């Protein structure tokens, strides 16, 4: 069965897909990356409050990508099957590349999440205005084209095939993804103090999170590659 808004002409997302979307969003937000590094480094340098504000800035930046991508996705999917096919294969390739990169990451070294956490842990303590922390998170996210590519690759495959307004469906799913990220980002900020004392254990845990999320990315990439045109 599908979840429908009252009075809506068509479904937005099927129930099992909705649950998968929420679970995937939580796992992906738990996986360390540039956003998590920004949150953790600010929390370690300026306290938990600064880490929480950094997360809110990142969330605000994500909303820009969500609405911009929704317009683009709506136009592409309404244009032609060829446009959808291009988007599908580019998105699938991106997800597969990210998944393989995370699966093959080493427990230590320069390219993995563990190294990012170690770098954040080593950051010197310094007081930074919260407004600057927020704007830093906002612009770091807005100006990162990989965030836009991620939303374009990840969100459309969860939109139900019979949905009339795909741009609206994209916005609703994007907002859900973003709202679900807030408690995870807050948790990262709160946990930063604990990480500072146990960075070795955290590095090992983050490596396994990388592998789990990497396998999930590969699965989503394969799923997207074999997805038919949504309007069909």
C-alpha positions in Angstrom: 0.0 0.0 0.0 1.1 3.6 -0.5 1.1 6.6 1.7 -1.1 9.4 0.3 -1.7 13.0 1.4 -5.5 13.6 2.1 -7.1 14.6 -1.2 -3.9 14.0 -3.1 -4.5 12.6 -6.6 -1.6 10.1 -6.5 0.7 8.5 -4.1 4.0 10.0 -3.0 6.0 7.0 -1.7 5.1 3.4 -0.8 5.1 2.4 2.9 8.1 0.1 2.7 10.0 2.6 0.7 9.3 5.3 3.2 10.7 3.1 6.1 13.8 2.3 3.9 14.2 6.0 3.1 14.2 7.0 6.8 16.6 4.2 7.8 18.9 5.0 5.0 18.9 8.7 5.9 19.8 8.0 9.5 22.7 5.7 8.5 24.0 8.0 5.9 24.0 10.9 8.3 25.7 8.8 10.9 28.6 8.2 8.4 31.4 10.7 8.9 32.1 13.1 6.0 32.8 16.8 5.5 29.6 17.8 7.3 30.3 15.6 10.3 33.9 16.8 10.4 32.7 20.4 10.4 30.3 19.7 13.3 32.8 17.7 15.4 35.7 20.1 14.8 33.6 23.1 16.0 32.3 21.1 19.0 35.9 20.2 20.0 37.2 23.7 19.5 34.3 25.7 20.9 32.0 23.4 22.8 28.9 21.4 22.2 26.7 24.4 21.5 29.0 25.4 18.6 28.7 21.9 17.2 24.9 22.0 17.4 24.9 25.4 15.6 27.2 24.1 13.0 24.8 21.2 12.3 21.9 23.7 12.0 23.9 25.7 9.5 24.5 22.6 7.4 20.8 21.7 7.6 19.9 25.2 6.3 22.3 24.8 3.5 20.7 21.4 2.5 17.3 23.1 2.1 18.8 25.2 -0.7 19.9 22.1 -2.5 16.6 20.3 -1.9 14.5 23.1 -3.5 16.9 23.7 -6.3 17.2 20.0 -7.1 13.4 19.6 -6.9 13.0 22.1 -9.7 15.6 20.4 -11.8 14.2 16.9 -11.2 10.7 18.0 -12.0 11.8 19.5 -15.2 13.9 16.6 -16.2 11.4 13.9 -15.5 8.7 15.8 -17.3 10.9 16.5 -20.3 11.5 13.1 -21.8 12.5 9.5 -21.1 16.0 10.3 -22.5 16.5 13.0 -19.9 15.5 10.6 -17.1 17.9 8.0 -18.5 20.8 10.4 -18.4 19.9 11.4 -14.8 19.5 7.8 -13.8 22.9 6.6 -15.1 24.8 9.6 -13.8 23.1 9.1 -10.4 23.8 5.4 -10.4 27.4 5.8 -11.3 27.8 8.4 -8.5 26.3 6.2 -5.9 28.3 3.2 -7.0 31.5 5.2 -6.9 30.8 6.5 -3.4 29.9 3.0 -2.2 33.1 1.4 -3.5 35.2 4.3 -2.1 33.6 3.8 1.4 33.9 0.0 1.3 37.5 0.1 0.3 38.5 2.8 2.8 41.2 1.8 5.3 40.9 2.0 9.1 43.5 4.7 9.1 45.1 7.0 6.5 44.4 10.2 4.7 41.1 9.4 2.9 38.8 7.7 5.3 36.3 8.9 7.9 38.7 7.7 10.7 41.3 10.2 9.6 38.8 13.0 9.5 37.7 12.2 13.0 41.4 12.2 14.1 42.0 15.5 12.5 39.0 17.0 14.2 40.1 15.6 17.5 43.5 17.3 17.1 42.0 20.7 16.3 43.1 23.4 18.8 40.5 24.9 21.2 39.4 28.4 20.1 36.3 30.5 20.7 34.3 31.3 17.5 31.1 33.4 17.3 28.1 31.2 16.8 26.9 33.3 13.9 30.1 32.6 12.1 29.9 28.9 12.9 26.3 28.8 11.5 27.2 30.7 8.3 30.3 28.6 7.8 28.1 25.4 7.9 25.5 27.0 5.6 27.9 28.2 2.9 30.1 25.1 3.1 27.1 23.0 2.3 25.5 25.4 -0.3 28.7 25.7 -2.3 29.4 22.0 -2.3 28.2 20.5 -5.7 28.5 17.0 -4.3 25.5 17.7 -2.0 23.3 18.6 -5.0 24.5 15.5 -6.9 23.7 13.4 -3.9 20.1 14.6 -3.6 19.7 14.2 -7.4 20.9 10.6 -7.2 19.4 9.5 -4.0 15.9 10.9 -3.6 14.2 10.3 -7.0 14.4 6.5 -6.7 12.1 6.6 -3.6 9.3 8.5 -5.5 6.4 6.2 -6.3 5.9 5.5 -10.0 2.4 7.0 -10.1 3.1 10.3 -8.4 1.6 13.2 -10.3 3.7 16.0 -8.9 7.3 14.6 -8.7 8.8 18.0 -7.8 6.5 18.2 -4.7 7.3 14.6 -3.8 11.0 15.4 -4.1 10.7 18.4 -1.8 8.7 16.4 0.8 11.2 13.6 0.8 14.1 16.1 0.9 12.6 17.9 3.9 12.0 14.6 5.7 15.7 13.6 5.0 16.9 17.0 6.4 14.7 16.9 9.5 15.8 13.4 10.3 19.4 14.6 10.1 19.0 17.2 12.9 19.0 14.7 15.8 22.0 12.9 14.3 24.0 16.1 13.8 23.1 17.1 17.4 24.3 13.7 18.6 27.6 14.2 16.8 28.1 17.5 18.6 27.3 16.0 22.0 29.5 13.0 21.4 32.5 15.2 20.4 33.7 15.4 24.0 33.6 11.7 24.3 35.5 11.2 21.1 38.3 13.5 22.3 39.1 11.0 25.0 38.5 7.8 23.0 39.5 8.7 19.4 41.1 5.2 18.8 37.8 3.4 19.5 35.9 5.9 17.5 38.1 5.5 14.4 37.5 1.7 14.5 33.7 2.2 14.8 33.7 4.7 12.0 35.5 2.4 9.7 32.7 -0.2 10.1 30.1 2.5 9.6 31.9 3.4 6.3 31.6 -0.2 5.2 27.9 -0.5 6.0 27.0 2.8 4.3 29.2 1.9 1.4 27.3 -1.4 0.8 24.1 0.6 1.0 25.3 3.1 -1.5 26.2 0.3 -3.9 22.8 -1.2 -3.4 21.0 2.1 -4.1 23.2 2.6 -7.2 22.3 -0.8 -8.6 18.6 -0.2 -7.8 18.7 3.1 -9.6 20.4 1.7 -12.6 17.6 -0.9 -13.1 14.8 1.6 -12.4 12.3 2.2 -15.2 11.1 5.7 -16.2 9.0 6.8 -13.1 6.2 8.2 -15.2 5.7 4.9 -17.0 
